[in-house]
């Protein structure tokens, strides 16, 4: 996260200055453990392995993408670089 999303990581480290990496892993584990395969609500679909990969991890204003899908075109060089 520090290399791929430095701006968001800076926000996160301001929130948790002494133990940011541990807090990040706790947040990811928390999202992974809250799975509901029959969830009809869109917010509940952000949990579990697929939810975490398809959506962002959010914590007090910091947002992290754990997966970058291949862009359909090369019009945005930043998106292509992130892939």
C-alpha positions in Angstrom: 0.0 0.0 0.0 2.9 2.3 0.8 4.2 2.1 -2.8 1.0 1.7 -4.8 -1.2 4.2 -2.9 1.1 6.6 -1.1 -1.4 9.4 -0.6 -4.0 7.1 1.1 -1.2 5.5 3.1 -0.2 8.9 4.4 -3.8 9.6 5.5 -3.9 6.2 7.2 -0.6 6.7 9.1 -1.8 10.0 10.4 -4.8 8.2 11.9 -2.6 5.4 13.4 0.9 6.8 13.7 2.5 4.1 15.8 1.0 0.9 14.3 -0.4 1.6 10.9 0.5 -1.7 9.3 -1.1 -3.7 12.1 -4.3 -1.6 12.0 -4.4 -2.1 8.2 -4.2 -5.8 8.4 -6.8 -5.8 11.2 -9.1 -3.8 8.9 -8.6 -6.2 6.0 -9.2 -9.3 8.2 -12.3 -7.7 9.6 -13.7 -7.2 6.0 -12.8 -10.7 5.0 -14.5 -12.2 8.0 -17.9 -10.4 7.6 -19.1 -12.5 4.6 -22.7 -13.0 3.8 -23.1 -15.0 0.5 -26.8 -14.2 0.3 -26.5 -10.5 0.9 -29.0 -8.5 -1.1 -27.8 -5.1 0.2 -25.0 -3.5 -1.8 -23.0 -2.5 1.2 -23.0 -6.1 2.5 -21.5 -7.3 -0.7 -18.3 -5.4 0.1 -17.4 -8.1 2.6 -15.6 -11.5 2.1 -12.8 -12.2 -0.4 -14.6 -11.1 -3.6 -16.1 -8.0 -1.9 -12.7 -6.9 -0.7 -11.1 -7.4 -4.1 -13.9 -5.7 -6.0 -14.4 -2.8 -3.7 -12.2 -0.6 -1.5 -11.1 -1.0 2.1 -12.3 2.2 3.9 -11.2 3.4 7.3 -11.9 7.0 8.5 -11.5 8.6 5.1 -8.6 6.5 3.8 -9.5 4.2 0.9 -7.4 1.3 -0.5 -7.9 -0.8 -3.6 -6.5 -4.3 -3.2 -7.1 -5.2 -6.8 -6.7 -3.3 -10.0 -8.5 -4.9 -13.0 -7.2 -4.6 -16.5 -8.5 -1.4 -18.1 -10.7 -1.7 -21.2 -8.6 1.0 -23.0 -5.4 2.9 -22.6 -6.8 6.4 -22.5 -5.9 6.9 -18.8 -2.2 6.2 -18.3 -2.6 6.2 -14.5 -5.1 3.4 -14.6 -3.0 1.5 -17.0 0.1 2.0 -14.7 -1.8 0.9 -11.6 -2.9 -2.3 -13.4 
